[in-house]
Amino acid sequence: MLRALTSALRLPGPWRPLPTRGCASRGATGDPEIQVRALTGRDQGITEILMNRPSARNALGNILVSQLLEALAQLREDQQVRVLLFRSGVKGVFCAGADLKEREQMSEAEVGIFVQRLRGLMNEIAFPAPTIAAMDGFALGGGLELALACDLRVAAASSAVMGLIETTRGLLPGAGGTQRLPRCLGVALAKELIFTGRRLSGAQAQALGLVNHAVSQNEEGNAAYHRALELAQEILPQAPIAVRLGKVAIDRGMEVDIASGMAIEGICYAQNIPTQDRLEGMAAFREKRPPRFVGK
């Protein structure tokens, strides 16, 4: 069993960096619905995925989902990506959820296939490096499911509005909401929020533990993004292999009993022992200087 776990928990190998660009497929206006940007300078190692579909409030339609899947596939094994940040280029909205107008034109079979793709997208957001959702506006239905698929969430206290509102539309969450929300908040509270379709402000979401930070909105409408960037900058100097393995240990460990979870932690710890970064961390401590981690 431990041998199988070791194989399953192995980190992906090195991959070439993704060029800074938008994705190839384009929306109805001819513009890409997402843009991928690798930050530089002191922020090198942070990559942003910007959702920009203003005509539909970043609703998750076929093209936007395809572009997100394409971007994640290219970024997944890029060891230079230390933090992945999801944000919106549309003021007042993070993601309004699934594109119900587009879905109205689908047959029942097509709806089933699309929802399966949407669920697959949320699983792909379970990325090797830490992921952060910056919610400066509405995050409803699939938009909140996207944020729940991220490791960390930051919201504007008053302008962010979030909820799994599918039951108000004759639906139920179908892209992971019924699974990730109870893992985040507990079963009883998740049931209450899903059964009622209740909407929460960023401040209310923080009080419940749904978001890590809630911040006052600024005039530009991007305060959550700036706080998320600060959080990414806090993660950036840490040993990237240790951070990734810590994420694996937590994510896999939460799915099993404590004894199996401890075994998973042990496997992850063992993989970190031969790294250069572990030796660098000890040397830096001994020499009383900041460590210089290189991800090896």
PALUMVO-636382 format. One record per residue (C-alpha): residue in three letters; chain; x, y, z. Coordinates in nm, 3 decimals, always signed. Layout:
N
+--------+--------+---------+---------+---------+
: residu : chaine :       u :       v :       w :
+--------+--------+---------+---------+---------+
:    ALA :      A :       X :       Y :       Z :
...
+--------+--------+---------+---------+---------+
***
This chain:
296
+--------+--------+---------+---------+---------+
: residu : chaine :       u :       v :       w :
+--------+--------+---------+---------+---------+
:    MET :      A :  +0.000 :  +0.000 :  +0.000 :
:    LEU :      A :  +0.276 :  +0.244 :  +0.094 :
:    ARG :      A :  +0.456 :  +0.171 :  -0.234 :
:    ALA :      A :  +0.137 :  +0.257 :  -0.425 :
:    LEU :      A :  +0.096 :  +0.575 :  -0.224 :
:    THR :      A :  +0.455 :  +0.675 :  -0.292 :
:    SER :      A :  +0.397 :  +0.638 :  -0.665 :
:    ALA :      A :  +0.070 :  +0.833 :  -0.650 :
:    LEU :      A :  +0.224 :  +1.118 :  -0.452 :
:    ARG :      A :  +0.532 :  +1.169 :  -0.670 :
:    LEU :      A :  +0.576 :  +1.531 :  -0.781 :
:    PRO :      A :  +0.554 :  +1.605 :  -1.155 :
:    GLY :      A :  +0.881 :  +1.642 :  -1.341 :
:    PRO :      A :  +1.021 :  +1.969 :  -1.479 :
:    TRP :      A :  +0.841 :  +2.135 :  -1.768 :
:    ARG :      A :  +0.916 :  +2.435 :  -1.988 :
:    PRO :      A :  +0.775 :  +2.770 :  -1.872 :
:    LEU :      A :  +0.451 :  +2.889 :  -2.028 :
:    PRO :      A :  +0.498 :  +3.201 :  -2.246 :
:    THR :      A :  +0.299 :  +3.503 :  -2.127 :
:    ARG :      A :  +0.002 :  +3.508 :  -2.359 :
:    GLY :      A :  -0.371 :  +3.459 :  -2.396 :
:    CYS :      A :  -0.518 :  +3.126 :  -2.506 :
:    ALA :      A :  -0.575 :  +3.046 :  -2.870 :
:    SER :      A :  -0.955 :  +2.995 :  -2.869 :
:    ARG :      A :  -1.157 :  +3.316 :  -2.867 :
:    GLY :      A :  -1.499 :  +3.436 :  -2.761 :
:    ALA :      A :  -1.781 :  +3.590 :  -2.961 :
:    THR :      A :  -1.606 :  +3.929 :  -2.971 :
:    GLY :      A :  -1.286 :  +3.773 :  -3.106 :
:    ASP :      A :  -1.100 :  +3.844 :  -2.783 :
:    PRO :      A :  -0.965 :  +3.569 :  -2.557 :
:    GLU :      A :  -1.187 :  +3.514 :  -2.254 :
:    ILE :      A :  -0.888 :  +3.454 :  -2.028 :
:    GLN :      A :  -0.534 :  +3.585 :  -2.015 :
:    VAL :      A :  -0.235 :  +3.420 :  -1.848 :
:    ARG :      A :  +0.037 :  +3.641 :  -1.708 :
:    ALA :      A :  +0.361 :  +3.537 :  -1.537 :
:    LEU :      A :  +0.469 :  +3.815 :  -1.302 :
:    THR :      A :  +0.829 :  +3.935 :  -1.300 :
:    GLY :      A :  +1.074 :  +4.104 :  -1.066 :
:    ARG :      A :  +1.013 :  +4.037 :  -0.698 :
:    ASP :      A :  +0.688 :  +3.863 :  -0.795 :
:    GLN :      A :  +0.856 :  +3.612 :  -1.027 :
:    GLY :      A :  +0.699 :  +3.274 :  -0.956 :
:    ILE :      A :  +0.344 :  +3.410 :  -0.931 :
:    THR :      A :  +0.122 :  +3.341 :  -1.232 :
:    GLU :      A :  -0.220 :  +3.499 :  -1.279 :
:    ILE :      A :  -0.519 :  +3.369 :  -1.471 :
:    LEU :      A :  -0.743 :  +3.664 :  -1.556 :
:    MET :      A :  -1.104 :  +3.585 :  -1.652 :
:    ASN :      A :  -1.235 :  +3.852 :  -1.890 :
:    ARG :      A :  -1.578 :  +3.784 :  -2.037 :
:    PRO :      A :  -1.764 :  +4.108 :  -1.956 :
:    SER :      A :  -2.062 :  +4.039 :  -2.182 :
:    ALA :      A :  -2.159 :  +3.741 :  -1.965 :
:    ARG :      A :  -2.011 :  +3.845 :  -1.629 :
:    ASN :      A :  -1.743 :  +3.575 :  -1.664 :
:    ALA :      A :  -2.010 :  +3.304 :  -1.685 :
:    LEU :      A :  -1.863 :  +2.961 :  -1.746 :
:    GLY :      A :  -1.951 :  +2.884 :  -2.107 :
:    ASN :      A :  -1.791 :  +2.637 :  -2.344 :
:    ILE :      A :  -1.517 :  +2.872 :  -2.466 :
:    LEU :      A :  -1.419 :  +3.002 :  -2.121 :
:    VAL :      A :  -1.406 :  +2.648 :  -1.982 :
:    SER :      A :  -1.197 :  +2.531 :  -2.279 :
:    GLN :      A :  -0.953 :  +2.819 :  -2.234 :
:    LEU :      A :  -0.917 :  +2.753 :  -1.861 :
:    LEU :      A :  -0.852 :  +2.384 :  -1.925 :
:    GLU :      A :  -0.592 :  +2.471 :  -2.190 :
:    ALA :      A :  -0.413 :  +2.716 :  -1.961 :
:    LEU :      A :  -0.410 :  +2.475 :  -1.667 :
:    ALA :      A :  -0.279 :  +2.192 :  -1.885 :
:    GLN :      A :  +0.014 :  +2.410 :  -1.994 :
:    LEU :      A :  +0.086 :  +2.541 :  -1.646 :
:    ARG :      A :  +0.039 :  +2.219 :  -1.450 :
:    GLU :      A :  +0.394 :  +2.088 :  -1.458 :
:    ASP :      A :  +0.576 :  +2.419 :  -1.485 :
:    GLN :      A :  +0.803 :  +2.413 :  -1.180 :
:    GLN :      A :  +0.853 :  +2.790 :  -1.212 :
:    VAL :      A :  +0.491 :  +2.849 :  -1.112 :
:    ARG :      A :  +0.506 :  +2.874 :  -0.733 :
:    VAL :      A :  +0.163 :  +3.033 :  -0.681 :
:    LEU :      A :  -0.135 :  +3.046 :  -0.919 :
:    LEU :      A :  -0.381 :  +3.331 :  -0.870 :
:    PHE :      A :  -0.731 :  +3.347 :  -1.023 :
:    ARG :      A :  -0.877 :  +3.695 :  -1.069 :
:    SER :      A :  -1.132 :  +3.881 :  -1.279 :
:    GLY :      A :  -1.088 :  +4.155 :  -1.535 :
:    VAL :      A :  -1.459 :  +4.243 :  -1.506 :
:    LYS :      A :  -1.532 :  +4.497 :  -1.234 :
:    GLY :      A :  -1.785 :  +4.386 :  -0.975 :
:    VAL :      A :  -1.779 :  +4.018 :  -1.061 :
:    PHE :      A :  -1.548 :  +3.722 :  -1.006 :
:    CYS :      A :  -1.754 :  +3.462 :  -1.191 :
:    ALA :      A :  -2.134 :  +3.460 :  -1.221 :
:    GLY :      A :  -2.149 :  +3.081 :  -1.248 :
:    ALA :      A :  -2.249 :  +2.859 :  -1.537 :
:    ASP :      A :  -2.373 :  +3.023 :  -1.857 :
:    LEU :      A :  -2.742 :  +2.932 :  -1.828 :
:    LYS :      A :  -2.831 :  +3.112 :  -2.153 :
:    GLU :      A :  -2.586 :  +2.891 :  -2.336 :
:    ARG :      A :  -2.712 :  +2.586 :  -2.148 :
:    GLU :      A :  -3.072 :  +2.656 :  -2.255 :
:    GLN :      A :  -2.968 :  +2.578 :  -2.611 :
:    MET :      A :  -2.825 :  +2.237 :  -2.515 :
:    SER :      A :  -2.997 :  +1.901 :  -2.526 :
:    GLU :      A :  -3.014 :  +1.696 :  -2.206 :
:    ALA :      A :  -2.723 :  +1.485 :  -2.330 :
:    GLU :      A :  -2.519 :  +1.795 :  -2.406 :
:    VAL :      A :  -2.592 :  +1.937 :  -2.060 :
:    GLY :      A :  -2.461 :  +1.619 :  -1.902 :
:    ILE :      A :  -2.141 :  +1.632 :  -2.106 :
:    PHE :      A :  -2.086 :  +2.002 :  -2.030 :
:    VAL :      A :  -2.136 :  +1.959 :  -1.655 :
:    GLN :      A :  -1.888 :  +1.670 :  -1.664 :
:    ARG :      A :  -1.635 :  +1.902 :  -1.832 :
:    LEU :      A :  -1.708 :  +2.168 :  -1.571 :
:    ARG :      A :  -1.647 :  +1.917 :  -1.293 :
:    GLY :      A :  -1.325 :  +1.818 :  -1.464 :
:    LEU :      A :  -1.217 :  +2.182 :  -1.473 :
:    MET :      A :  -1.262 :  +2.216 :  -1.097 :
:    ASN :      A :  -1.055 :  +1.902 :  -1.047 :
:    GLU :      A :  -0.779 :  +2.048 :  -1.268 :
:    ILE :      A :  -0.770 :  +2.355 :  -1.041 :
:    ALA :      A :  -0.642 :  +2.112 :  -0.776 :
:    PHE :      A :  -0.304 :  +2.228 :  -0.903 :
:    PRO :      A :  +0.043 :  +2.120 :  -0.776 :
:    ALA :      A :  +0.128 :  +2.473 :  -0.658 :
:    PRO :      A :  -0.090 :  +2.674 :  -0.417 :
:    THR :      A :  -0.391 :  +2.843 :  -0.578 :
:    ILE :      A :  -0.566 :  +3.161 :  -0.463 :
:    ALA :      A :  -0.903 :  +3.301 :  -0.571 :
:    ALA :      A :  -0.935 :  +3.682 :  -0.554 :
:    MET :      A :  -1.307 :  +3.760 :  -0.533 :
:    ASP :      A :  -1.378 :  +4.129 :  -0.575 :
:    GLY :      A :  -1.738 :  +4.079 :  -0.681 :
:    PHE :      A :  -2.007 :  +3.819 :  -0.741 :
:    ALA :      A :  -1.908 :  +3.452 :  -0.716 :
:    LEU :      A :  -2.226 :  +3.253 :  -0.758 :
:    GLY :      A :  -2.294 :  +2.888 :  -0.834 :
:    GLY :      A :  -2.008 :  +2.762 :  -1.049 :
:    GLY :      A :  -1.814 :  +3.079 :  -0.969 :
:    LEU :      A :  -1.805 :  +2.985 :  -0.602 :
:    GLU :      A :  -1.729 :  +2.624 :  -0.697 :
:    LEU :      A :  -1.425 :  +2.754 :  -0.886 :
:    ALA :      A :  -1.314 :  +2.947 :  -0.577 :
:    LEU :      A :  -1.375 :  +2.642 :  -0.356 :
:    ALA :      A :  -1.144 :  +2.440 :  -0.582 :
:    CYS :      A :  -0.865 :  +2.684 :  -0.493 :
:    ASP :      A :  -0.654 :  +2.641 :  -0.180 :
:    LEU :      A :  -0.711 :  +2.993 :  -0.048 :
:    ARG :      A :  -0.982 :  +3.255 :  -0.099 :
:    VAL :      A :  -0.974 :  +3.632 :  -0.051 :
:    ALA :      A :  -1.288 :  +3.845 :  -0.083 :
:    ALA :      A :  -1.392 :  +4.207 :  -0.073 :
:    ALA :      A :  -1.589 :  +4.241 :  +0.251 :
:    SER :      A :  -1.891 :  +4.420 :  +0.104 :
:    SER :      A :  -1.876 :  +4.399 :  -0.277 :
:    ALA :      A :  -1.811 :  +4.024 :  -0.296 :
:    VAL :      A :  -2.134 :  +3.823 :  -0.292 :
:    MET :      A :  -2.110 :  +3.446 :  -0.299 :
:    GLY :      A :  -2.333 :  +3.145 :  -0.271 :
:    LEU :      A :  -2.427 :  +2.809 :  -0.416 :
:    ILE :      A :  -2.762 :  +2.934 :  -0.546 :
:    GLU :      A :  -2.842 :  +2.642 :  -0.777 :
:    THR :      A :  -3.152 :  +2.533 :  -0.582 :
:    THR :      A :  -3.310 :  +2.873 :  -0.659 :
:    ARG :      A :  -3.281 :  +2.781 :  -1.029 :
:    GLY :      A :  -3.418 :  +2.428 :  -1.002 :
:    LEU :      A :  -3.068 :  +2.279 :  -0.998 :
:    LEU :      A :  -2.814 :  +2.149 :  -0.751 :
:    PRO :      A :  -2.439 :  +2.221 :  -0.743 :
:    GLY :      A :  -2.281 :  +1.997 :  -1.004 :
:    ALA :      A :  -1.916 :  +2.105 :  -1.022 :
:    GLY :      A :  -1.797 :  +1.996 :  -0.681 :
:    GLY :      A :  -1.998 :  +2.227 :  -0.456 :
:    THR :      A :  -2.174 :  +1.946 :  -0.268 :
:    GLN :      A :  -1.836 :  +1.793 :  -0.188 :
:    ARG :      A :  -1.602 :  +2.088 :  -0.132 :
:    LEU :      A :  -1.834 :  +2.312 :  +0.070 :
:    PRO :      A :  -1.892 :  +2.054 :  +0.349 :
:    ARG :      A :  -1.519 :  +1.980 :  +0.356 :
:    CYS :      A :  -1.464 :  +2.353 :  +0.402 :
:    LEU :      A :  -1.742 :  +2.441 :  +0.648 :
:    GLY :      A :  -1.877 :  +2.112 :  +0.784 :
:    VAL :      A :  -2.180 :  +1.911 :  +0.676 :
:    ALA :      A :  -2.461 :  +2.092 :  +0.863 :
:    LEU :      A :  -2.363 :  +2.442 :  +0.756 :
:    ALA :      A :  -2.300 :  +2.334 :  +0.396 :
:    LYS :      A :  -2.646 :  +2.175 :  +0.384 :
:    GLU :      A :  -2.803 :  +2.494 :  +0.518 :
:    LEU :      A :  -2.633 :  +2.710 :  +0.256 :
:    ILE :      A :  -2.713 :  +2.474 :  -0.032 :
:    PHE :      A :  -3.071 :  +2.401 :  +0.075 :
:    THR :      A :  -3.150 :  +2.773 :  +0.110 :
:    GLY :      A :  -2.941 :  +2.902 :  -0.181 :
:    ARG :      A :  -2.828 :  +3.178 :  +0.055 :
:    ARG :      A :  -2.595 :  +3.454 :  -0.062 :
:    LEU :      A :  -2.316 :  +3.574 :  +0.166 :
:    SER :      A :  -2.110 :  +3.891 :  +0.170 :
:    GLY :      A :  -1.734 :  +3.864 :  +0.189 :
:    ALA :      A :  -1.747 :  +3.960 :  +0.558 :
:    GLN :      A :  -2.008 :  +3.693 :  +0.633 :
:    ALA :      A :  -1.808 :  +3.436 :  +0.439 :
:    GLN :      A :  -1.498 :  +3.512 :  +0.643 :
:    ALA :      A :  -1.692 :  +3.477 :  +0.968 :
:    LEU :      A :  -1.798 :  +3.128 :  +0.860 :
:    GLY :      A :  -1.448 :  +3.030 :  +0.742 :
:    LEU :      A :  -1.542 :  +3.017 :  +0.375 :
:    VAL :      A :  -1.274 :  +3.274 :  +0.284 :
:    ASN :      A :  -0.935 :  +3.330 :  +0.444 :
:    HIS :      A :  -0.945 :  +3.710 :  +0.430 :
:    ALA :      A :  -1.209 :  +3.978 :  +0.374 :
:    VAL :      A :  -1.087 :  +4.329 :  +0.295 :
:    SER :      A :  -1.249 :  +4.670 :  +0.248 :
:    GLN :      A :  -1.303 :  +4.749 :  -0.118 :
:    ASN :      A :  -1.102 :  +5.029 :  -0.283 :
:    GLU :      A :  -1.203 :  +5.279 :  -0.553 :
:    GLU :      A :  -1.054 :  +5.062 :  -0.827 :
:    GLY :      A :  -1.260 :  +4.763 :  -0.715 :
:    ASN :      A :  -0.962 :  +4.528 :  -0.685 :
:    ALA :      A :  -0.882 :  +4.521 :  -0.312 :
:    ALA :      A :  -0.925 :  +4.143 :  -0.289 :
:    TYR :      A :  -0.678 :  +4.100 :  -0.574 :
:    HIS :      A :  -0.418 :  +4.314 :  -0.397 :
:    ARG :      A :  -0.464 :  +4.118 :  -0.072 :
:    ALA :      A :  -0.440 :  +3.791 :  -0.264 :
:    LEU :      A :  -0.119 :  +3.915 :  -0.426 :
:    GLU :      A :  +0.023 :  +3.997 :  -0.081 :
:    LEU :      A :  -0.065 :  +3.644 :  +0.029 :
:    ALA :      A :  +0.108 :  +3.502 :  -0.278 :
:    GLN :      A :  +0.413 :  +3.713 :  -0.197 :
:    GLU :      A :  +0.420 :  +3.556 :  +0.151 :
:    ILE :      A :  +0.423 :  +3.207 :  +0.000 :
:    LEU :      A :  +0.676 :  +3.291 :  -0.271 :
:    PRO :      A :  +0.998 :  +3.288 :  -0.060 :
:    GLN :      A :  +0.922 :  +2.950 :  +0.098 :
:    ALA :      A :  +1.074 :  +2.625 :  -0.027 :
:    PRO :      A :  +0.858 :  +2.537 :  -0.329 :
:    ILE :      A :  +0.900 :  +2.159 :  -0.311 :
:    ALA :      A :  +0.816 :  +2.159 :  +0.060 :
:    VAL :      A :  +0.510 :  +2.376 :  -0.007 :
:    ARG :      A :  +0.388 :  +2.145 :  -0.284 :
:    LEU :      A :  +0.445 :  +1.835 :  -0.074 :
:    GLY :      A :  +0.271 :  +1.999 :  +0.221 :
:    LYS :      A :  -0.028 :  +2.062 :  -0.004 :
:    VAL :      A :  -0.030 :  +1.698 :  -0.116 :
:    ALA :      A :  -0.010 :  +1.576 :  +0.244 :
:    ILE :      A :  -0.303 :  +1.794 :  +0.350 :
:    ASP :      A :  -0.524 :  +1.727 :  +0.048 :
:    ARG :      A :  -0.469 :  +1.351 :  +0.042 :
:    GLY :      A :  -0.468 :  +1.321 :  +0.419 :
:    MET :      A :  -0.809 :  +1.487 :  +0.453 :
:    GLU :      A :  -0.965 :  +1.207 :  +0.249 :
:    VAL :      A :  -0.852 :  +0.920 :  +0.476 :
:    ASP :      A :  -0.835 :  +0.820 :  +0.843 :
:    ILE :      A :  -0.570 :  +0.976 :  +1.065 :
:    ALA :      A :  -0.339 :  +0.673 :  +1.058 :
:    SER :      A :  -0.337 :  +0.668 :  +0.676 :
:    GLY :      A :  -0.296 :  +1.045 :  +0.677 :
:    MET :      A :  +0.013 :  +1.014 :  +0.896 :
:    ALA :      A :  +0.152 :  +0.759 :  +0.650 :
:    ILE :      A :  +0.093 :  +1.002 :  +0.364 :
:    GLU :      A :  +0.269 :  +1.276 :  +0.560 :
:    GLY :      A :  +0.564 :  +1.042 :  +0.616 :
:    ILE :      A :  +0.589 :  +0.965 :  +0.244 :
:    CYS :      A :  +0.584 :  +1.334 :  +0.158 :
:    TYR :      A :  +0.842 :  +1.413 :  +0.424 :
:    ALA :      A :  +1.070 :  +1.139 :  +0.293 :
:    GLN :      A :  +1.051 :  +1.285 :  -0.059 :
:    ASN :      A :  +1.165 :  +1.621 :  +0.075 :
:    ILE :      A :  +1.469 :  +1.488 :  +0.265 :
:    PRO :      A :  +1.707 :  +1.458 :  -0.037 :
:    THR :      A :  +1.625 :  +1.804 :  -0.177 :
:    GLN :      A :  +1.881 :  +2.083 :  -0.206 :
:    ASP :      A :  +1.628 :  +2.319 :  -0.052 :
:    ARG :      A :  +1.620 :  +2.123 :  +0.275 :
:    LEU :      A :  +1.998 :  +2.147 :  +0.303 :
:    GLU :      A :  +1.984 :  +2.516 :  +0.212 :
:    GLY :      A :  +1.724 :  +2.580 :  +0.482 :
:    MET :      A :  +1.943 :  +2.419 :  +0.749 :
:    ALA :      A :  +2.254 :  +2.601 :  +0.626 :
:    ALA :      A :  +2.071 :  +2.935 :  +0.630 :
:    PHE :      A :  +1.951 :  +2.871 :  +0.984 :
:    ARG :      A :  +2.303 :  +2.782 :  +1.097 :
:    GLU :      A :  +2.456 :  +3.085 :  +0.926 :
:    LYS :      A :  +2.179 :  +3.323 :  +1.042 :
:    ARG :      A :  +2.086 :  +3.440 :  +0.692 :
:    PRO :      A :  +1.773 :  +3.422 :  +0.475 :
:    PRO :      A :  +1.753 :  +3.098 :  +0.275 :
:    ARG :      A :  +1.774 :  +3.100 :  -0.104 :
:    PHE :      A :  +1.545 :  +2.822 :  -0.222 :
:    VAL :      A :  +1.569 :  +2.711 :  -0.585 :
:    GLY :      A :  +1.307 :  +2.436 :  -0.602 :
:    LYS :      A :  +1.552 :  +2.145 :  -0.628 :
+--------+--------+---------+---------+---------+
***
